[in-house]
Amino acid sequence: MKKNIIVVTGGAGFIASNLIKLFIKKTNYKFISIDNYYSGSKKNHINSKKVIYLRGHTKNINKILYKYKSQIHSIFHFGEFSRIYQSFEHRNECFDFNMTGTIEVIKFCCDNKIKIYYSASSSKFGNSGKDENLSPYSWTKSKNIEIIKNFSKWFNLKYEILYFYNVYGPGQIKNHKMSAVIGIFEEKIEKKLPLPVVLPGNQKRDFTHVYDIVRGCYLAFKKGKNSEYMLGTNKSNSVLKIAKMFSKNIKFIKERKGERLGSYSFRHSTYKDLGYKAKINIEDYIKNFKKNLNY
């Protein structure tokens, strides 16, 4: 049977929905989204006959996809708990999604000879690799990479590991416990409220536009070599500097558990293998956001 389906876990989420949109344009595959709608939304559903949306937890992936498994070409596994600070407050969900759910996705891929594309976190690299233990989120993401690599050695699992760096852009989460920095800043600007900056403010991040991220995922889909790819801009800005690009109305909030001071990005084989280079910079994005808002 022809393998003409790509599965996207977390397909109703911010990054995954942008990935499906791009892949519909670039490929002839059909798509199945699996999402438990913890942070995903039906607002991100794409009106296309090529996409099927299924509600469910990834730990039940074998049951959910049983009748489709012989048709599945690849799985883009984006359906995990994806915030550092929040992983302390919601540790049960973090371990449930990122460990219990992910191991079932890995086993499903291995058992059915399906390639997995894993959305890894750049938090793994900070402080010479020690930052992977700063939070439940960082730790679980790091351990999943080890599991994937070991399954590749033990059982010939095919994979590409895709490192994401502070993703922002159209469809990002706002006014939600899972909102990230740029989404939080935009919501505060729209409500004419001060921008909250976590002390000390000089912690640096590589902010990457979602269009660059999903384009990198597509390049890995076409050219990946069972390797790891860093889909950042290779440029870092402090959180305070980004806040000041948005507004002078800033308030500092106390330091939080798991907060990283540095952001680390390196090219590795990303440019050599994929020809990937980020095209959108955060400065232009903020200027356009303020212009459209007449701010």
Buried (B, 14 or more C-beta within 10 A) or exposed (E): EEBEBBBBBBBBBBBBBBBBBBBBEEBEBBBBBBBBEBBBBEEBBBEEEBBBBEEBBBBEBBEBBEEBBEBBBBBBBBBBBBBBBBBBEBBEBBBBBBBEBBBBBBBBBBEBBBBBBBBBBBBBBBBEEEBBEBBBBBBBBBBBBEBBBEBBEEEEBBBBBBBBBBBBBEBBBBEEEBBBBBBBBBBBBEEEEBBBBBBEBEBBBBBBBBBBBBBBBBBBBEEBEEBBBBBBBBBBBBBBBBBBBBBEEBEBEEEEEBBBEBBBBEEEBBEEBBEBEBEBBBBEBBEEBBEEEEE
